[in-house]
C-alpha cells in the first residue's frame, strides 16, 4: 500500500515553501533594482541572488515586469498602511494628524533607500511600473481624500476641491522626493518631511476657497 504524500518537507508545507521562494525573489529584486537599477534585473540574476531555480521563478511570476510590479505595489501599500495607523494614533488636532501621516509615509519609504528609489525613480524605466506608480499615486490621493474628510470634517459639496487638492499634493510630493533622492535638495530627511507636511497643511487649508472657485467657474460655464 502506497502512503499518500503530505507535501511536507523539513517541516514546511508545499504552500509555505512556495511563499518562501516568492518572498526571496521579491527581496532579491529589491536588492537588484534598488541598488543597480531596473535594467540590471534579469531572471538569472534574481534567481541566483534568491537561491531559487528558474522553474520556480516562473511558478511565482509570469515575467520580470510582474515581479517588479508586485514589489512596487507592496512598498506602496506598506507606506499607506503606516500612514493610516499614524493618523489614527495621533490626537484630534487636524494639523498634527496630517503631519503624522506625512511623516509616517515618508519614513516608511525612505528607511530603506532602495524602497524609495523603486517608488520614486526606477519606475520610469518600465511601462508596467509606470502604470503601477500612477495607480499607487491614485491610491495615495484616495487616502488623502479619505483622511481629509475625517480629519477636517469638511462640509458637503467640496468633493471636487478635495480631489483636485489630493492630486496636487500627491504629484508635488512625489516630484520633491525625487529631487531629494537625486541630491538636489539640501535638507535632511526631517527637513524634507517638514517641507512636505507644510505643503500638505497649506494645500488642505485652501480647500474651501478652491471649492468656491470651482463652483463659480461651473456657474459661469453653464450661463
N, CA and C atoms as a LAMMPS dump frame, in Angstrom:
ITEM: TIMESTEP
0
ITEM: NUMBER OF ATOMS
669
ITEM: BOX BOUNDS ff ff ff
-5.0000000000000000e+02 5.0000000000000000e+02
-5.0000000000000000e+02 5.0000000000000000e+02
-5.0000000000000000e+02 5.0000000000000000e+02
ITEM: ATOMS id mol type element x y z
1 1 1 N 0.849 -1.194 0
2 1 2 C 0 0 0
3 1 3 C 0.889 1.25 0
4 2 1 N 0.61 2.172 -0.942
5 2 2 C 1.409 3.403 -1.059
6 2 3 C 0.865 4.474 -0.13
7 3 1 N 1.777 5.086 0.62
8 3 2 C 1.353 6.125 1.552
9 3 3 C 1.248 7.46 0.834
10 4 1 N 0.129 8.157 1.012
11 4 2 C -0.085 9.452 0.351
12 4 3 C 0.892 10.488 0.873
13 5 1 N 1.42 11.288 -0.049
14 5 2 C 2.347 12.345 0.342
15 5 3 C 1.593 13.491 0.999
16 6 1 N 2.162 14.043 2.053
17 6 2 C 1.536 15.18 2.748
18 6 3 C 1.975 16.503 2.141
19 7 1 N 3.025 16.474 1.288
20 7 2 C 3.551 17.72 0.733
21 7 3 C 4.447 18.456 1.704
22 8 1 N 4.741 17.852 2.846
23 8 2 C 5.583 18.496 3.853
24 8 3 C 7.027 18.051 3.685
25 9 1 N 7.945 19.038 3.72
26 9 2 C 9.374 18.737 3.569
27 9 3 C 10.126 19.571 4.584
28 10 1 N 10.861 18.883 5.443
29 10 2 C 11.614 19.558 6.507
30 10 3 C 10.721 20.479 7.332
31 11 1 N 9.531 20.028 7.605
32 11 2 C 8.613 20.758 8.471
33 11 3 C 7.813 21.85 7.805
34 12 1 N 8.012 22.064 6.483
35 12 2 C 7.296 23.129 5.771
36 12 3 C 6.402 22.513 4.698
37 13 1 N 5.178 23.009 4.614
38 13 2 C 4.252 22.519 3.599
39 13 3 C 4.661 23.054 2.225
40 14 1 N 4.103 22.478 1.161
41 14 2 C 4.424 22.944 -0.191
42 14 3 C 4.002 24.401 -0.372
43 15 1 N 2.891 24.801 0.228
44 15 2 C 2.429 26.189 0.133
45 15 3 C 3.394 27.129 0.845
46 16 1 N 3.874 26.719 2.009
47 16 2 C 4.835 27.549 2.751
48 16 3 C 6.147 27.681 1.971
49 17 1 N 6.567 26.618 1.313
50 17 2 C 7.802 26.684 0.524
51 17 3 C 7.615 27.602 -0.685
52 18 1 N 6.441 27.546 -1.332
53 18 2 C 6.171 28.456 -2.452
54 18 3 C 6.211 29.902 -1.994
55 19 1 N 5.599 30.166 -0.837
56 19 2 C 5.578 31.536 -0.308
57 19 3 C 6.981 32.01 0.048
58 20 1 N 7.772 31.101 0.608
59 20 2 C 9.156 31.456 0.951
60 20 3 C 9.949 31.799 -0.306
61 21 1 N 9.798 31.001 -1.372
62 21 2 C 10.512 31.284 -2.62
63 21 3 C 10.061 32.619 -3.208
64 22 1 N 8.773 32.879 -3.148
65 22 2 C 8.231 34.141 -3.664
66 22 3 C 8.831 35.331 -2.915
67 23 1 N 8.874 35.221 -1.594
68 23 2 C 9.429 36.313 -0.783
69 23 3 C 10.919 36.508 -1.045
70 24 1 N 11.642 35.412 -1.251
71 24 2 C 13.077 35.526 -1.548
72 24 3 C 13.301 36.197 -2.897
73 25 1 N 12.452 35.902 -3.855
74 25 2 C 12.555 36.558 -5.158
75 25 3 C 12.263 38.056 -5.042
76 26 1 N 11.255 38.42 -4.245
77 26 2 C 10.94 39.834 -4.037
78 26 3 C 12.084 40.557 -3.326
79 27 1 N 12.673 39.903 -2.318
80 27 2 C 13.808 40.503 -1.612
81 27 3 C 14.999 40.683 -2.551
82 28 1 N 15.225 39.687 -3.4
83 28 2 C 16.336 39.787 -4.349
84 28 3 C 16.091 40.914 -5.35
85 29 1 N 14.852 41.04 -5.82
86 29 2 C 14.521 42.126 -6.749
87 29 3 C 14.711 43.483 -6.097
88 30 1 N 14.347 43.603 -4.822
89 30 2 C 14.57 44.857 -4.088
90 30 3 C 16.052 45.208 -4.083
91 31 1 N 16.894 44.212 -3.812
92 31 2 C 18.326 44.467 -3.777
93 31 3 C 18.887 44.873 -5.121
94 32 1 N 18.418 44.207 -6.178
95 32 2 C 18.963 44.492 -7.515
96 32 3 C 18.468 45.835 -8.042
97 33 1 N 17.141 46.027 -8.036
98 33 2 C 16.582 47.27 -8.59
99 33 3 C 16.979 48.464 -7.737
100 34 1 N 16.94 48.279 -6.421
101 34 2 C 17.188 49.392 -5.513
102 34 3 C 18.635 49.836 -5.461
103 35 1 N 19.558 49.011 -5.95
104 35 2 C 20.973 49.397 -5.917
105 35 3 C 21.569 49.572 -7.313
106 36 1 N 21.14 48.73 -8.268
107 36 2 C 21.746 48.776 -9.606
108 36 3 C 20.779 49.254 -10.685
109 37 1 N 19.51 49.365 -10.343
110 37 2 C 18.54 49.86 -11.309
111 37 3 C 17.761 48.749 -11.982
112 38 1 N 16.628 49.13 -12.558
113 38 2 C 15.73 48.169 -13.185
114 38 3 C 16.396 47.429 -14.342
115 39 1 N 17.287 48.101 -15.067
116 39 2 C 17.934 47.475 -16.226
117 39 3 C 18.809 46.296 -15.825
118 40 1 N 19.212 46.228 -14.549
119 40 2 C 20.065 45.13 -14.08
120 40 3 C 19.267 43.884 -13.706
121 41 1 N 17.95 43.986 -13.693
122 41 2 C 17.11 42.862 -13.267
123 41 3 C 16.994 41.839 -14.387
124 42 1 N 17.447 40.624 -14.132
125 42 2 C 17.309 39.516 -15.069
126 42 3 C 16.793 38.302 -14.308
127 43 1 N 16.19 37.375 -15.036
128 43 2 C 15.707 36.149 -14.392
129 43 3 C 16.881 35.401 -13.769
130 44 1 N 17.959 35.268 -14.508
131 44 2 C 19.121 34.55 -13.984
132 44 3 C 19.675 35.217 -12.729
133 45 1 N 19.826 36.538 -12.792
134 45 2 C 20.406 37.253 -11.656
135 45 3 C 19.539 37.187 -10.414
136 46 1 N 18.238 37.392 -10.578
137 46 2 C 17.356 37.383 -9.408
138 46 3 C 17.248 35.975 -8.826
139 47 1 N 17.284 34.959 -9.688
140 47 2 C 17.23 33.581 -9.197
141 47 3 C 18.498 33.223 -8.434
142 48 1 N 19.638 33.662 -8.94
143 48 2 C 20.901 33.381 -8.256
144 48 3 C 20.939 34.046 -6.886
145 49 1 N 20.499 35.289 -6.832
146 49 2 C 20.524 36.006 -5.552
147 49 3 C 19.521 35.424 -4.564
148 50 1 N 18.363 34.981 -5.074
149 50 2 C 17.327 34.418 -4.199
150 50 3 C 17.572 32.951 -3.894
151 51 1 N 18.538 32.342 -4.612
152 51 2 C 18.79 30.906 -4.493
153 51 3 C 17.522 30.111 -4.807
154 52 1 N 16.928 30.481 -5.928
155 52 2 C 15.703 29.848 -6.418
156 52 3 C 15.931 29.468 -7.879
157 53 1 N 15.539 28.268 -8.268
158 53 2 C 15.705 27.832 -9.645
159 53 3 C 14.765 28.563 -10.585
160 54 1 N 15.16 28.728 -11.864
161 54 2 C 14.301 29.414 -12.841
162 54 3 C 12.905 28.815 -12.94
163 55 1 N 12.79 27.512 -12.791
164 55 2 C 11.468 26.882 -12.857
165 55 3 C 10.551 27.455 -11.78
166 56 1 N 11.117 27.684 -10.601
167 56 2 C 10.303 28.209 -9.506
168 56 3 C 10.02 29.699 -9.678
169 57 1 N 10.924 30.402 -10.386
170 57 2 C 10.628 31.809 -10.694
171 57 3 C 9.324 31.887 -11.482
172 58 1 N 9.223 31.09 -12.537
173 58 2 C 8.036 31.151 -13.398
174 58 3 C 6.806 30.544 -12.734
175 59 1 N 7.002 29.775 -11.701
176 59 2 C 5.872 29.317 -10.89
177 59 3 C 5.292 30.479 -10.09
178 60 1 N 6.162 31.417 -9.693
179 60 2 C 5.732 32.552 -8.862
180 60 3 C 5.305 33.762 -9.68
181 61 1 N 6.002 34.033 -10.792
182 61 2 C 5.746 35.242 -11.592
183 61 3 C 5.809 34.9 -13.076
184 62 1 N 4.92 35.467 -13.878
185 62 2 C 4.973 35.184 -15.321
186 62 3 C 6.174 35.807 -16.011
187 63 1 N 6.666 36.942 -15.493
188 63 2 C 7.811 37.605 -16.101
189 63 3 C 8.408 38.609 -15.117
190 64 1 N 9.459 39.289 -15.555
191 64 2 C 10.147 40.246 -14.68
192 64 3 C 9.276 41.455 -14.353
193 65 1 N 8.457 41.899 -15.316
194 65 2 C 7.563 43.027 -15.061
195 65 3 C 6.619 42.714 -13.903
196 66 1 N 6.106 41.49 -13.881
197 66 2 C 5.185 41.104 -12.806
198 66 3 C 5.891 41.107 -11.453
199 67 1 N 7.124 40.637 -11.422
200 67 2 C 7.913 40.655 -10.186
201 67 3 C 8.141 42.082 -9.708
202 68 1 N 8.604 42.947 -10.614
203 68 2 C 8.89 44.336 -10.237
204 68 3 C 7.627 45.077 -9.827
205 69 1 N 6.519 44.785 -10.502
206 69 2 C 5.257 45.451 -10.178
207 69 3 C 4.758 45.044 -8.8
208 70 1 N 4.834 43.749 -8.491
209 70 2 C 4.393 43.318 -7.158
210 70 3 C 5.264 43.93 -6.072
211 71 1 N 6.551 44.028 -6.335
212 71 2 C 7.457 44.66 -5.373
213 71 3 C 7.051 46.105 -5.135
214 72 1 N 6.812 46.848 -6.202
215 72 2 C 6.42 48.257 -6.095
216 72 3 C 5.109 48.406 -5.331
217 73 1 N 4.117 47.591 -5.679
218 73 2 C 2.816 47.697 -5.023
219 73 3 C 2.917 47.374 -3.529
220 74 1 N 3.752 46.41 -3.186
221 74 2 C 3.934 46.067 -1.774
222 74 3 C 4.554 47.203 -0.985
223 75 1 N 5.536 47.871 -1.584
224 75 2 C 6.177 49.014 -0.92
225 75 3 C 5.166 50.146 -0.726
226 76 1 N 4.4 50.429 -1.774
227 76 2 C 3.398 51.495 -1.689
228 76 3 C 2.364 51.181 -0.611
229 77 1 N 1.893 49.95 -0.576
230 77 2 C 0.853 49.59 0.393
231 77 3 C 1.364 49.684 1.82
232 78 1 N 2.611 49.267 2.037
233 78 2 C 3.194 49.364 3.38
234 78 3 C 3.237 50.821 3.84
235 79 1 N 3.563 51.736 2.925
236 79 2 C 3.597 53.153 3.275
237 79 3 C 2.225 53.683 3.623
238 80 1 N 1.222 53.309 2.838
239 80 2 C -0.144 53.769 3.11
240 80 3 C -0.662 53.217 4.427
241 81 1 N -0.391 51.955 4.689
242 81 2 C -0.847 51.346 5.945
243 81 3 C -0.216 52.052 7.145
244 82 1 N 1.064 52.36 7.047
245 82 2 C 1.75 53.039 8.148
246 82 3 C 1.202 54.446 8.348
247 83 1 N 0.893 55.14 7.246
248 83 2 C 0.336 56.489 7.355
249 83 3 C -1.033 56.458 8.023
250 84 1 N -1.874 55.504 7.631
251 84 2 C -3.203 55.391 8.251
252 84 3 C -3.093 55.14 9.752
253 85 1 N -2.182 54.248 10.141
254 85 2 C -2.011 53.951 11.564
255 85 3 C -1.555 55.189 12.319
256 86 1 N -0.624 55.924 11.743
257 86 2 C -0.101 57.122 12.415
258 86 3 C -1.193 58.159 12.61
259 87 1 N -2.032 58.347 11.605
260 87 2 C -3.133 59.309 11.716
261 87 3 C -4.112 58.878 12.792
262 88 1 N -4.445 57.586 12.811
263 88 2 C -5.415 57.067 13.788
264 88 3 C -4.888 57.186 15.213
265 89 1 N -3.562 57.106 15.373
266 89 2 C -2.968 57.104 16.717
267 89 3 C -2.608 58.499 17.207
268 90 1 N -2.856 59.525 16.39
269 90 2 C -2.483 60.894 16.745
270 90 3 C -3.689 61.637 17.294
271 91 1 N -3.437 62.651 18.091
272 91 2 C -4.502 63.43 18.729
273 91 3 C -5.447 64.029 17.696
274 92 1 N -6.555 64.559 18.18
275 92 2 C -7.61 65.056 17.289
276 92 3 C -7.237 66.334 16.544
277 93 1 N -6.124 66.974 16.911
278 93 2 C -5.723 68.204 16.231
279 93 3 C -5.466 67.915 14.749
280 94 1 N -6.208 68.541 13.84
281 94 2 C -6.1 68.212 12.413
282 94 3 C -4.684 68.341 11.858
283 95 1 N -4.012 69.445 12.17
284 95 2 C -2.679 69.641 11.617
285 95 3 C -1.715 68.575 12.114
286 96 1 N -1.806 68.215 13.393
287 96 2 C -0.923 67.182 13.949
288 96 3 C -1.151 65.844 13.254
289 97 1 N -2.394 65.538 12.934
290 97 2 C -2.695 64.262 12.282
291 97 3 C -2.178 64.245 10.847
292 98 1 N -2.314 65.366 10.156
293 98 2 C -1.79 65.449 8.788
294 98 3 C -0.272 65.262 8.796
295 99 1 N 0.389 65.96 9.712
296 99 2 C 1.844 65.859 9.796
297 99 3 C 2.281 64.439 10.167
298 100 1 N 1.537 63.796 11.039
299 100 2 C 1.874 62.426 11.426
300 100 3 C 1.758 61.481 10.241
301 101 1 N 0.726 61.666 9.428
302 101 2 C 0.551 60.823 8.251
303 101 3 C 1.669 61.008 7.243
304 102 1 N 2.038 62.26 6.981
305 102 2 C 3.126 62.551 6.041
306 102 3 C 4.439 61.95 6.549
307 103 1 N 4.719 62.159 7.841
308 103 2 C 5.972 61.649 8.413
309 103 3 C 6.038 60.131 8.326
310 104 1 N 4.92 59.471 8.616
311 104 2 C 4.9 58.003 8.585
312 104 3 C 5.121 57.477 7.171
313 105 1 N 4.465 58.1 6.201
314 105 2 C 4.597 57.65 4.807
315 105 3 C 6.028 57.817 4.307
316 106 1 N 6.593 59.002 4.51
317 106 2 C 7.946 59.256 4.014
318 106 3 C 8.979 58.415 4.766
319 107 1 N 8.777 58.224 6.065
320 107 2 C 9.701 57.394 6.84
321 107 3 C 9.68 55.957 6.346
322 108 1 N 8.489 55.427 6.096
323 108 2 C 8.375 54.05 5.602
324 108 3 C 9.09 53.886 4.268
325 109 1 N 8.957 54.865 3.392
326 109 2 C 9.536 54.754 2.053
327 109 3 C 11.034 55.02 2.019
328 110 1 N 11.545 55.747 3.019
329 110 2 C 12.965 56.128 2.967
330 110 3 C 13.826 55.458 4.038
331 111 1 N 13.221 54.707 4.967
332 111 2 C 14.029 53.972 5.944
333 111 3 C 15.019 53.055 5.221
334 112 1 N 14.551 52.46 4.146
335 112 2 C 15.417 51.681 3.273
336 112 3 C 15.492 52.447 1.949
337 113 1 N 16.605 53.113 1.651
338 113 2 C 16.693 53.942 0.438
339 113 3 C 16.358 53.18 -0.84
340 114 1 N 16.536 51.866 -0.826
341 114 2 C 16.209 51.082 -2.019
342 114 3 C 14.715 51.157 -2.32
343 115 1 N 13.891 51.151 -1.284
344 115 2 C 12.438 51.237 -1.497
345 115 3 C 12.079 52.585 -2.115
346 116 1 N 12.67 53.648 -1.588
347 116 2 C 12.37 54.981 -2.116
348 116 3 C 12.784 55.098 -3.579
349 117 1 N 13.937 54.529 -3.931
350 117 2 C 14.397 54.608 -5.316
351 117 3 C 13.45 53.865 -6.252
352 118 1 N 12.919 52.739 -5.791
353 118 2 C 11.988 51.975 -6.633
354 118 3 C 10.698 52.748 -6.838
355 119 1 N 10.173 53.349 -5.781
356 119 2 C 8.907 54.083 -5.88
357 119 3 C 9.056 55.368 -6.69
358 120 1 N 10.113 56.122 -6.435
359 120 2 C 10.202 57.469 -6.994
360 120 3 C 11.102 57.601 -8.221
361 121 1 N 12.011 56.66 -8.443
362 121 2 C 12.954 56.824 -9.549
363 121 3 C 12.903 55.69 -10.555
364 122 1 N 13.024 54.446 -10.091
365 122 2 C 13.182 53.337 -11.021
366 122 3 C 11.923 53.025 -11.822
367 123 1 N 10.766 53.465 -11.347
368 123 2 C 9.514 53.186 -12.071
369 123 3 C 9.532 53.778 -13.476
370 124 1 N 10.345 54.809 -13.7
371 124 2 C 10.384 55.445 -15.014
372 124 3 C 11.002 54.538 -16.081
373 125 1 N 11.637 53.442 -15.666
374 125 2 C 12.289 52.577 -16.629
375 125 3 C 11.412 51.509 -17.228
376 126 1 N 10.14 51.456 -16.85
377 126 2 C 9.262 50.385 -17.321
378 126 3 C 7.844 50.9 -17.461
379 127 1 N 7.217 50.566 -18.594
380 127 2 C 5.825 50.978 -18.776
381 127 3 C 4.917 50.351 -17.729
382 128 1 N 5.162 49.068 -17.415
383 128 2 C 4.345 48.386 -16.399
384 128 3 C 4.522 49.041 -15.041
385 129 1 N 5.759 49.385 -14.699
386 129 2 C 5.997 50.038 -13.408
387 129 3 C 5.416 51.442 -13.383
388 130 1 N 5.468 52.147 -14.491
389 130 2 C 4.882 53.488 -14.528
390 130 3 C 3.378 53.414 -14.291
391 131 1 N 2.714 52.438 -14.912
392 131 2 C 1.274 52.281 -14.664
393 131 3 C 1.022 52 -13.192
394 132 1 N 1.853 51.136 -12.605
395 132 2 C 1.688 50.82 -11.183
396 132 3 C 1.994 52.025 -10.308
397 133 1 N 2.986 52.822 -10.717
398 133 2 C 3.307 54.03 -9.957
399 133 3 C 2.13 54.993 -9.975
400 134 1 N 1.513 55.173 -11.159
401 134 2 C 0.354 56.053 -11.246
402 134 3 C -0.808 55.502 -10.416
403 135 1 N -0.997 54.184 -10.472
404 135 2 C -2.039 53.568 -9.65
405 135 3 C -1.763 53.816 -8.172
406 136 1 N -0.495 53.69 -7.791
407 136 2 C -0.125 53.939 -6.399
408 136 3 C -0.36 55.383 -6.001
409 137 1 N -0.058 56.308 -6.891
410 137 2 C -0.304 57.72 -6.595
411 137 3 C -1.795 57.991 -6.459
412 138 1 N -2.589 57.289 -7.267
413 138 2 C -4.047 57.442 -7.123
414 138 3 C -4.51 56.911 -5.765
415 139 1 N -3.897 55.81 -5.331
416 139 2 C -4.274 55.268 -4.022
417 139 3 C -3.871 56.221 -2.897
418 140 1 N -2.702 56.839 -3.045
419 140 2 C -2.287 57.844 -2.056
420 140 3 C -3.283 58.998 -2.053
421 141 1 N -3.692 59.443 -3.242
422 141 2 C -4.672 60.535 -3.337
423 141 3 C -5.989 60.128 -2.686
424 142 1 N -6.395 58.873 -2.881
425 142 2 C -7.64 58.404 -2.262
426 142 3 C -7.533 58.402 -0.737
427 143 1 N -6.359 58.026 -0.229
428 143 2 C -6.156 58.06 1.224
429 143 3 C -6.201 59.498 1.726
430 144 1 N -5.605 60.426 0.972
431 144 2 C -5.658 61.843 1.364
432 144 3 C -7.105 62.316 1.404
433 145 1 N -7.884 61.945 0.382
434 145 2 C -9.302 62.326 0.363
435 145 3 C -10.028 61.74 1.566
436 146 1 N -9.823 60.456 1.791
437 146 2 C -10.471 59.756 2.912
438 146 3 C -10.114 60.4 4.242
439 147 1 N -8.814 60.635 4.46
440 147 2 C -8.372 61.172 5.743
441 147 3 C -8.705 62.655 5.887
442 148 1 N -8.724 63.39 4.775
443 148 2 C -9.098 64.809 4.839
444 148 3 C -10.52 64.954 5.338
445 149 1 N -11.419 64.125 4.847
446 149 2 C -12.81 64.19 5.289
447 149 3 C -12.938 63.862 6.775
448 150 1 N -12.115 62.907 7.227
449 150 2 C -12.161 62.52 8.644
450 150 3 C -11.545 63.605 9.521
451 151 1 N -10.361 64.075 9.115
452 151 2 C -9.584 64.992 9.95
453 151 3 C -10.172 66.4 9.97
454 152 1 N -10.608 66.899 8.805
455 152 2 C -11.058 68.29 8.712
456 152 3 C -12.563 68.463 8.813
457 153 1 N -13.307 67.352 8.746
458 153 2 C -14.767 67.427 8.86
459 153 3 C -15.335 68.477 7.904
460 154 1 N -15.028 68.327 6.63
461 154 2 C -15.432 69.308 5.623
462 154 3 C -16.926 69.23 5.336
463 155 1 N -17.551 70.353 5.013
464 155 2 C -18.972 70.336 4.649
465 155 3 C -19.182 69.647 3.308
466 156 1 N -20.419 69.277 3.04
467 156 2 C -20.75 68.642 1.765
468 156 3 C -20.534 69.631 0.618
469 157 1 N -20.347 69.091 -0.581
470 157 2 C -20.221 69.929 -1.763
471 157 3 C -18.803 70.321 -2.103
472 158 1 N -17.82 69.722 -1.421
473 158 2 C -16.429 70.086 -1.683
474 158 3 C -15.634 68.908 -2.236
475 159 1 N -16.331 67.903 -2.765
476 159 2 C -15.658 66.698 -3.247
477 159 3 C -14.665 67.006 -4.368
478 160 1 N -15.067 67.846 -5.332
479 160 2 C -14.173 68.167 -6.447
480 160 3 C -12.922 68.876 -5.954
481 161 1 N -13.088 69.799 -5.03
482 161 2 C -11.94 70.54 -4.492
483 161 3 C -10.999 69.612 -3.723
484 162 1 N -11.57 68.693 -2.968
485 162 2 C -10.746 67.73 -2.228
486 162 3 C -9.974 66.85 -3.201
487 163 1 N -10.642 66.401 -4.271
488 163 2 C -9.986 65.555 -5.26
489 163 3 C -8.847 66.267 -5.96
490 164 1 N -9.077 67.515 -6.395
491 164 2 C -8.034 68.295 -7.058
492 164 3 C -6.853 68.505 -6.12
493 165 1 N -7.142 68.863 -4.886
494 165 2 C -6.082 69.126 -3.905
495 165 3 C -5.259 67.882 -3.628
496 166 1 N -5.912 66.744 -3.503
497 166 2 C -5.189 65.496 -3.217
498 166 3 C -4.244 65.146 -4.356
499 167 1 N -4.672 65.379 -5.601
500 167 2 C -3.801 65.099 -6.744
501 167 3 C -2.604 66.049 -6.772
502 168 1 N -2.835 67.316 -6.439
503 168 2 C -1.737 68.279 -6.403
504 168 3 C -0.722 67.913 -5.321
505 169 1 N -1.216 67.518 -4.158
506 169 2 C -0.327 67.133 -3.061
507 169 3 C 0.487 65.904 -3.452
508 170 1 N -0.181 64.898 -3.997
509 170 2 C 0.496 63.643 -4.344
510 170 3 C 1.557 63.86 -5.415
511 171 1 N 1.174 64.553 -6.498
512 171 2 C 2.13 64.789 -7.572
513 171 3 C 3.292 65.658 -7.144
514 172 1 N 2.991 66.731 -6.415
515 172 2 C 4.049 67.624 -5.95
516 172 3 C 5 66.941 -4.986
517 173 1 N 4.443 66.151 -4.069
518 173 2 C 5.277 65.448 -3.092
519 173 3 C 6.186 64.434 -3.778
520 174 1 N 5.649 63.701 -4.745
521 174 2 C 6.449 62.693 -5.452
522 174 3 C 7.639 63.338 -6.158
523 175 1 N 7.409 64.472 -6.814
524 175 2 C 8.496 65.139 -7.532
525 175 3 C 9.527 65.711 -6.567
526 176 1 N 9.074 66.227 -5.414
527 176 2 C 10.018 66.784 -4.449
528 176 3 C 10.899 65.686 -3.853
529 177 1 N 10.301 64.538 -3.547
530 177 2 C 11.089 63.418 -3.022
531 177 3 C 12.103 62.948 -4.067
532 178 1 N 11.7 62.921 -5.317
533 178 2 C 12.606 62.511 -6.393
534 178 3 C 13.806 63.451 -6.469
535 179 1 N 13.559 64.748 -6.348
536 179 2 C 14.649 65.732 -6.345
537 179 3 C 15.563 65.508 -5.144
538 180 1 N 14.966 65.232 -3.99
539 180 2 C 15.739 64.982 -2.762
540 180 3 C 16.615 63.738 -2.912
541 181 1 N 16.046 62.671 -3.46
542 181 2 C 16.81 61.44 -3.663
543 181 3 C 17.99 61.666 -4.6
544 182 1 N 17.817 62.583 -5.537
545 182 2 C 18.867 62.873 -6.516
546 182 3 C 19.93 63.812 -5.946
547 183 1 N 19.748 64.238 -4.684
548 183 2 C 20.739 65.098 -4.049
549 183 3 C 20.636 66.559 -4.416
550 184 1 N 19.515 66.952 -5.018
551 184 2 C 19.371 68.337 -5.472
552 184 3 C 18.528 69.179 -4.514
553 185 1 N 18.247 68.642 -3.328
554 185 2 C 17.54 69.401 -2.294
555 185 3 C 18.345 69.265 -1.011
556 186 1 N 18.957 70.364 -0.581
557 186 2 C 19.93 70.323 0.507
558 186 3 C 19.253 70.386 1.88
559 187 1 N 18.491 69.327 2.195
560 187 2 C 17.897 69.183 3.53
561 187 3 C 18.006 67.716 3.933
562 188 1 N 18.001 67.456 5.256
563 188 2 C 17.977 66.06 5.696
564 188 3 C 16.542 65.536 5.634
565 189 1 N 16.339 64.289 6.048
566 189 2 C 15.006 63.705 5.913
567 189 3 C 13.973 64.437 6.768
568 190 1 N 14.35 64.849 7.967
569 190 2 C 13.401 65.59 8.806
570 190 3 C 12.994 66.898 8.125
571 191 1 N 13.959 67.538 7.483
572 191 2 C 13.64 68.767 6.759
573 191 3 C 12.715 68.506 5.588
574 192 1 N 12.95 67.4 4.898
575 192 2 C 12.069 67.017 3.788
576 192 3 C 10.65 66.777 4.287
577 193 1 N 10.522 66.046 5.388
578 193 2 C 9.201 65.767 5.955
579 193 3 C 8.498 67.051 6.35
580 194 1 N 9.235 67.979 6.953
581 194 2 C 8.638 69.264 7.342
582 194 3 C 8.14 70.027 6.117
583 195 1 N 8.947 70.034 5.055
584 195 2 C 8.524 70.722 3.824
585 195 3 C 7.252 70.114 3.255
586 196 1 N 7.208 68.787 3.19
587 196 2 C 6.046 68.106 2.634
588 196 3 C 4.814 68.286 3.514
589 197 1 N 5.01 68.241 4.83
590 197 2 C 3.885 68.426 5.752
591 197 3 C 3.343 69.852 5.663
592 198 1 N 4.247 70.855 5.603
593 198 2 C 3.806 72.25 5.446
594 198 3 C 2.988 72.405 4.164
595 199 1 N 3.481 71.79 3.087
596 199 2 C 2.805 71.865 1.798
597 199 3 C 1.407 71.253 1.889
598 200 1 N 1.312 70.062 2.507
599 200 2 C 0.013 69.386 2.631
600 200 3 C -0.949 70.203 3.479
601 201 1 N -0.477 70.723 4.611
602 201 2 C -1.339 71.517 5.5
603 201 3 C -1.839 72.768 4.775
604 202 1 N -0.934 73.469 4.092
605 202 2 C -1.317 74.694 3.377
606 202 3 C -2.317 74.398 2.263
607 203 1 N -2.073 73.325 1.516
608 203 2 C -2.971 72.977 0.42
609 203 3 C -4.352 72.59 0.932
610 204 1 N -4.405 71.811 1.991
611 204 2 C -5.7 71.378 2.531
612 204 3 C -6.485 72.549 3.109
613 205 1 N -5.758 73.533 3.643
614 205 2 C -6.436 74.71 4.188
615 205 3 C -7.108 75.541 3.094
616 206 1 N -6.666 75.364 1.849
617 206 2 C -7.221 76.127 0.73
618 206 3 C -8.46 75.474 0.109
619 207 1 N -8.851 74.311 0.614
620 207 2 C -9.967 73.588 0.002
621 207 3 C -11.254 74.411 -0.052
622 208 1 N -11.685 75.07 1.022
623 208 2 C -12.932 75.863 0.932
624 208 3 C -12.875 76.929 -0.165
625 209 1 N -11.744 77.644 -0.261
626 209 2 C -11.621 78.676 -1.296
627 209 3 C -11.621 78.059 -2.686
628 210 1 N -10.95 76.904 -2.827
629 210 2 C -10.924 76.232 -4.128
630 210 3 C -12.316 75.722 -4.49
631 211 1 N -13.052 75.223 -3.515
632 211 2 C -14.409 74.749 -3.771
633 211 3 C -15.296 75.889 -4.274
634 212 1 N -15.138 77.047 -3.684
635 212 2 C -15.922 78.211 -4.12
636 212 3 C -15.531 78.628 -5.532
637 213 1 N -14.237 78.582 -5.831
638 213 2 C -13.781 78.956 -7.167
639 213 3 C -14.319 77.969 -8.207
640 214 1 N -14.29 76.692 -7.895
641 214 2 C -14.809 75.694 -8.821
642 214 3 C -16.309 75.851 -9.019
643 215 1 N -17.011 76.182 -7.935
644 215 2 C -18.466 76.387 -8.029
645 215 3 C -18.774 77.583 -8.915
646 216 1 N -18.019 78.679 -8.741
647 216 2 C -18.224 79.885 -9.529
648 216 3 C -17.915 79.628 -11.009
649 217 1 N -16.821 78.912 -11.251
650 217 2 C -16.434 78.593 -12.623
651 217 3 C -17.491 77.744 -13.308
652 218 1 N -18.028 76.78 -12.56
653 218 2 C -19.074 75.919 -13.117
654 218 3 C -20.316 76.71 -13.463
655 219 1 N -20.673 77.662 -12.616
656 219 2 C -21.844 78.503 -12.878
657 219 3 C -21.637 79.366 -14.11
658 220 1 N -20.426 79.935 -14.239
659 220 2 C -20.117 80.794 -15.384
660 220 3 C -20.182 80.015 -16.681
661 221 1 N -19.682 78.776 -16.646
662 221 2 C -19.68 77.942 -17.856
663 221 3 C -21.094 77.554 -18.266
664 222 1 N -21.976 77.415 -17.27
665 222 2 C -23.343 76.986 -17.559
666 222 3 C -24.216 78.143 -18.062
667 223 1 N -23.806 79.382 -17.785
668 223 2 C -24.636 80.542 -18.161
669 223 3 C -24.381 80.982 -19.585
